Amino acid sequence: MVADFSLLPPVNAILAERAAKEAEAEFGHSATVDAIRATLADERILIKAGRTPRTSAVLAMMALERLEVDAQSTMRAVFNLTGTILHTNFGRAQLPEAAIQNAVNAMRNAVSLEYDLESGERGERDDHLRELICELTGAEDATLVNNNAAAVLLVLNTLAGKQGESIISRGELIEIGGAFRMPDIMESAGCKLVEVGTTNRTHLADYEKAINEETALLLKVHTSNYRIEGFSSAVTTKELAALAATRHIPLMEDLGSGTLVNLVTFGLPYEPTVQDVIKAGADIVTFSGDKLLGGVQAGFIIGKQELIARVNKNPMKRSLRVDKVRLAALEAVLRAYRNEEKRNTAIPTLRYLSRNQSDIAHQAADLCAKISEFFQPAYHVEICPCNSQVGSGAMPMETLPSYGISVSPVDPTNSLTELAYRLRQLPKPVIGRMHANRLVFDLRCLDDTNGFVNNLDKLS
Ligand SMILES: *Cc1c(COP(=O)(O)O)cnc(C)c1O
């Protein structure tokens, strides 16, 4: 059979259809023409295979759909039911409502970012957060940069940039995700790395012996994402601070996650809070804005006034500064910390960390009854205990007891890959955790139970 293209409507005929007019109004003339041409190209292939051409109205509709699909953001809201609270792949912390409002206000309006409304003169962008940070952490002064990696780079470059010897324990030469390796960062910052101690044990005397006239900095790094167990020891901030003070060398501590709340309150082991480290005498401390703090991507640099002033004078600072939207969001996050009764509900990261297992179990029972039908008869759906984790390299060995819903194939030879794919194609993709031919939805981070059920209704 010879393909008959004569019945295929021309571009102009399709352009005259209502759906095409709608497409032109929304996406512009040339994009609409391109979409019609692409639709016609697909149609020709089908006609060659023996299909009768569709009408111009239908083809216009198809072109419109093509444009609509293409216009969808590729960064979609998802249900993160992996059980990892701060998942780097899902953008780490979610923001408190007050922070969202503040960020939206800064996006929509001209704001007094670097403008002093009292005097009518130029102000400083750091001023909006400095007092709050100092109040919450006990530090003398503070500034902010793009992220904690930038904070570490900037402080190292400022205090030890011209081949200044920077002493660090061999047990703290860490690599964290995304190619952040302490020795490489130190080299990029222009420091001379001086390793002391051993992988598992470093003593105060090791630091003492390494200090000479070329020493610019003592550096302590929080080993966020791994732990050395057994015969191990590290020197505390307090001991190092005393040594640094007598030798007139600054002590810098990279805290990584940097929590303001004692993690013991969430049933996790104790880790020094930002306040603890400042109190113990660290001269300059860096930490992330979007890890345990629960804010946006940012790097906090806090500590002695004189050192922060030097950081601010470094020309690199300008390249690493934070924009108004993130500053606005962070300001509201920090304000939320002031209210100790409310912060565990207002700040999503703290809310997820503080949810107890029986609360999550209730939610699981309720949800299991509502969603079983979507998976039957091919899958078993049941409630199961599971373990959540903090994520983003924080507390890698610790888990928080949680509850979830487990979905497993009735026929054990069936794989879950296809179901996981269909769940990712939902209007709001659902991401669970695969484990031993079970797909587990950890409910610790699920706020919107009804939204989750309604979304599953669209499962193909
Ligand atoms: C996460 C982390 C960093 C990097 O922080 P970002 O905000 O991701 O740039 C640096 N140091 C330590 C110890 C960390 O845990």
The ligand as a Gaussian input file, in Angstrom:
#p B3LYP/6-31G(d) Opt

LIG

0 1
 C       28.288000      19.436000      54.314000
 C       29.638000      19.838000      54.745000
 C       30.354000      20.845000      54.060000
 C       29.795000      21.519000      52.834000
 O       28.644000      22.234000      53.097000
 P       27.687000      22.738000      51.913000
 O       26.729000      23.649000      52.588000
 O       27.094000      21.519000      51.320000
 O       28.555000      23.462000      50.935000
 C       31.595000      21.178000      54.528000
 N       32.129000      20.567000      55.597000
 C       31.476000      19.603000      56.288000
 C       32.133000      18.984000      57.477000
 C       30.205000      19.210000      55.887000
 O       29.556000      18.246000      56.548000

